[in-house]
Amino acid sequence: MPGTLVRFAWAGENRGVTTVASLYGPVAEDLQLVEDTLDLTAQTDFLPLQEMLQSVLSRGGKRLRPAIALLSGGFGEYDAQNQVLLATSIELLHTATLVHDDVIDASETRRGQPTANASFDNAATVMLGDYMFAHAAELVARTSHVGVIRLFAQTLKTMATGELRQDINAYDAESASMRDYYARIYGKTASLFETAGTGGALMSGATPEVVSALGEYGRCLGMAFQIVDDVLDFTATAAELGKPVGGDLLAGTLTLPSILLMEEASGGDVVRRLFASEDEGERESLLAEALGSIRAGDILERSQATALEWQGRAVASLEGLTSPSGRGNPQREALEGIAAFVVSRKF
Amino acid sequence: MPGTLVRFAWAGENRGVTTVASLYGPVAEDLQLVEDTLDLTAQTDFLPLQEMLQSVLSRGGKRLRPAIALLSGGFGEYDAQNQVLLATSIELLHTATLVHDDVIDASETRRGQPTANASFDNAATVMLGDYMFAHAAELVARTSHVGVIRLFAQTLKTMATGELRQDINAYDAESASMRDYYARIYGKTASLFETAGTGGALMSGATPEVVSALGEYGRCLGMAFQIVDDVLDFTATAAELGKPVGGDLLAGTLTLPSILLMEEASGGDVVRRLFASEDEGERESLLAEALGSIRAGDILERSQATALEWQGRAVASLEGLTSPSGRGNPQREALEGIAAFVVSRKF
């Protein structure tokens, strides 16, 4: 979507975000510790595992979730060691779910690079993901904060349920309700953003009000993030996505743009025929037709507007949060900057 | 110690162990609480998930691991609630690994019943296993015992590495060393038995010596358990196994009997040809030849003798352990009874 998007957002002002790292100001150094801890994760004495871990972890990423976890610790008593353990654990959990998703979707590329299960076999990839979950659990356990440890376990349950919900709803044109969609994207994406906020705040011993506000920030931003992701699946190029355009629809996953399309009589018909068809050529032509309809009308703008509503809620939940240092409010500003980035990103 | 059992396992005399539950004397009631907690695990508000959980958890099992975890708590200050949480968590972790193994092996039956991935699809099964891991982690986190929580996470790492090791060694005739074999079976089986002993003892605040002794008991018994399993793969009927006889060899997994076979010149040749062949008919006839050679000589007796050595070590590690109650030593007797059962079992 256009560069006017940030203007579209809560404040209407383009903050000139060029790189993600610049957003992370107050926690930039600790994010480097997160990177180092991730690198250490790949060190094991079983060489084939080490190679798999390096291949998966070296793909990079925007590190939004760990940044939120670190920043959310800034409204209480920030203990760098524990905040970094939690932040790393959250990023590792995220990466582990991507590894398992790739088995599930039988994806061959992610971010333009071969997925684990394209490089290794399915069996090894399932085990790789399990190992990463376990390592993430070990990192969070090292904090000795039982509340955060339990939150972590609950989040993994929520995420697994969300993925299962998506899998079970696949190719089901009747799952085209906003309620189903929100349940799916909360589970698969927003729940972990929420845990970054809640967990980061809990770790620092912040008050219940602060914990709740940062959890709400994470949850709403996660919803915005996934909606933007779902819009990009229709607007970006295959090269930008590192996977085929319209891939969600082809995989039978209804997202906001295709749900809006189904509200139009002819659009609904195209999607239903696409989901029912087993003929490769017919599927391609129906997908092209659906993509054309989605791009022609105002569906993408309306979807983006919904993402902006969620982003607005995320930012509104920060209302009243002040940094205990008293020297400005750098954590809150960074969280607002991340929110602006999430809805303006092109990748 | 049940010397007669050892004789039986070697000499083939049936001691008449008909039910496993009779072994669990001092913890029989708390094992029922483990069953109840497992039943509760299957309660979720997402119906398809609930059905999957019920189908996987209702298959039963011998509950050896939770029994060991409960019994190992009997040498310190036994807190029933926390011991039951840990024991349930260990059984759930075990069941979750079976679910993921079935995806990996593309198994269609386990214990004679359809596996999760035969009933559901691969994607749903991966997520089901993830959910179960997460629930297991949540249960153990409820104990608030950070040492045990960390042990739990480390065990899952060890198990995933063990499965990966088996996967990577598959169809590799050069992985026929006892060292490779022991590393694989420690990872996939003995590590969780060890955690049942170590974790159960840690939870009760037992002394480091007691914790170490019970961990050693679990580790050695787990090795014995897996060796017996690997022998049964050649001696039991398909009906008893609930899967094809010689399935390990067919799947390219070298176990103790086939490693011993490979020490014989002609046997090594058969296994190498089996691993190299892609012709279905040839594979069947080579498997039959390998099975015949394994059964004809003393390979199975020697394998069983190795299992008995490990069982002997398990029992020896209990030397000197006394129940704090002072009223006999029912926990130790039960652990010895379990050890005897493990090497005499026919299923």
Boltz contact constraints between the chains, C-beta under 6 A:
constraints:
  - contact:
      token1: [A, 46]
      token2: [B, 161]
      max_distance: 6.0
  - contact:
      token1: [A, 48]
      token2: [B, 168]
      max_distance: 6.0
  - contact:
      token1: [A, 49]
      token2: [B, 164]
      max_distance: 6.0
  - contact:
      token1: [A, 100]
      token2: [B, 126]
      max_distance: 6.0
  - contact:
      token1: [A, 103]
      token2: [B, 126]
      max_distance: 6.0
  - contact:
      token1: [A, 104]
      token2: [B, 123]
      max_distance: 6.0
  - contact:
      token1: [A, 104]
      token2: [B, 126]
      max_distance: 6.0
  - contact:
      token1: [A, 123]
      token2: [B, 104]
      max_distance: 6.0
  - contact:
      token1: [A, 123]
      token2: [B, 167]
      max_distance: 6.0
  - contact:
      token1: [A, 124]
      token2: [B, 164]
      max_distance: 6.0
  - contact:
      token1: [A, 124]
      token2: [B, 167]
      max_distance: 6.0
  - contact:
      token1: [A, 126]
      token2: [B, 100]
      max_distance: 6.0
  - contact:
      token1: [A, 126]
      token2: [B, 103]
      max_distance: 6.0
  - contact:
      token1: [A, 126]
      token2: [B, 104]
      max_distance: 6.0
  - contact:
      token1: [A, 126]
      token2: [B, 126]
      max_distance: 6.0
  - contact:
      token1: [A, 127]
      token2: [B, 160]
      max_distance: 6.0
  - contact:
      token1: [A, 127]
      token2: [B, 163]
      max_distance: 6.0
  - contact:
      token1: [A, 127]
      token2: [B, 164]
      max_distance: 6.0
  - contact:
      token1: [A, 130]
      token2: [B, 160]
      max_distance: 6.0
  - contact:
      token1: [A, 131]
      token2: [B, 157]
      max_distance: 6.0
  - contact:
      token1: [A, 131]
      token2: [B, 160]
      max_distance: 6.0
  - contact:
      token1: [A, 134]
      token2: [B, 153]
      max_distance: 6.0
  - contact:
      token1: [A, 134]
      token2: [B, 156]
      max_distance: 6.0
  - contact:
      token1: [A, 134]
      token2: [B, 157]
      max_distance: 6.0
  - contact:
      token1: [A, 135]
      token2: [B, 157]
      max_distance: 6.0
  - contact:
      token1: [A, 137]
      token2: [B, 137]
      max_distance: 6.0
  - contact:
      token1: [A, 137]
      token2: [B, 153]
      max_distance: 6.0
  - contact:
      token1: [A, 138]
      token2: [B, 153]
      max_distance: 6.0
  - contact:
      token1: [A, 141]
      token2: [B, 149]
      max_distance: 6.0
  - contact:
      token1: [A, 141]
      token2: [B, 150]
      max_distance: 6.0
  - contact:
      token1: [A, 141]
      token2: [B, 153]
      max_distance: 6.0
  - contact:
      token1: [A, 144]
      token2: [B, 146]
      max_distance: 6.0
  - contact:
      token1: [A, 146]
      token2: [B, 144]
      max_distance: 6.0
  - contact:
      token1: [A, 149]
      token2: [B, 141]
      max_distance: 6.0
  - contact:
      token1: [A, 150]
      token2: [B, 141]
      max_distance: 6.0
  - contact:
      token1: [A, 153]
      token2: [B, 134]
      max_distance: 6.0
  - contact:
      token1: [A, 153]
      token2: [B, 137]
      max_distance: 6.0
  - contact:
      token1: [A, 153]
      token2: [B, 138]
      max_distance: 6.0
  - contact:
      token1: [A, 153]
      token2: [B, 141]
      max_distance: 6.0
  - contact:
      token1: [A, 156]
      token2: [B, 134]
      max_distance: 6.0
  - contact:
      token1: [A, 157]
      token2: [B, 131]
      max_distance: 6.0
  - contact:
      token1: [A, 157]
      token2: [B, 134]
      max_distance: 6.0
  - contact:
      token1: [A, 157]
      token2: [B, 135]
      max_distance: 6.0
  - contact:
      token1: [A, 160]
      token2: [B, 127]
      max_distance: 6.0
  - contact:
      token1: [A, 160]
      token2: [B, 130]
      max_distance: 6.0
  - contact:
      token1: [A, 160]
      token2: [B, 131]
      max_distance: 6.0
  - contact:
      token1: [A, 161]
      token2: [B, 46]
      max_distance: 6.0
  - contact:
      token1: [A, 163]
      token2: [B, 127]
      max_distance: 6.0
  - contact:
      token1: [A, 164]
      token2: [B, 49]
      max_distance: 6.0
  - contact:
      token1: [A, 164]
      token2: [B, 124]
      max_distance: 6.0
  - contact:
      token1: [A, 164]
      token2: [B, 127]
      max_distance: 6.0
  - contact:
      token1: [A, 167]
      token2: [B, 123]
      max_distance: 6.0
  - contact:
      token1: [A, 167]
      token2: [B, 124]
      max_distance: 6.0
  - contact:
      token1: [A, 168]
      token2: [B, 48]
      max_distance: 6.0
